[in-house]
Amino acid sequence: MTKVKAPGNEEFLLTGAEEKLAFPVDAIILDDLNVLVADTGATCDLTPKQGMCNLVKGQDKDKITKGQGDGSHVSVLGNIPGDIVSRHGEPKRTVTLKGVSHVPNANFNLFSLTKK
């Protein structure tokens, strides 16, 4: 869970949890389209899942390199709408992650902290 300061010094979490916070015992939670892993090494936001809107075809320059060094061409980019909520789960505003790369062979959703 990552706490971020927004303009106006509002605090919000990139993802929330109900009541107790604990590390999951398996990776099933990563299959949820609503869960994004915050990554300081990622140069773009990406998802292996379908469900984005405002899709555009990827260009030759749209490629990603994974940590193991293997690359993937990004065939489609799109937007993922979502909500920012307070640490108490109260909705603050609606946001849209734009230009999210669709990478079908990725293991889970990544949210680039360095791109922001």
Sequence and secondary structure as in RCSB ss.txt:
>XXXX:A:sequence
MTKVKAPGNEEFLLTGAEEKLAFPVDAIILDDLNVLVADTGATCDLTPKQGMCNLVKGQDKDKITKGQGDGSHVS
VLGNIPGDIVSRHGEPKRTVTLKGVSHVPNANFNLFSLTKK
>XXXX:A:secstr
  EEE TTS EEESS  SSS    SSSGGGGSTT  EEESS SS EESSS  EEEEE  TT EEE TTS EEE  
EEEEEEEEEE TTS EEEEEEEEEEEE TT SS EEESS  
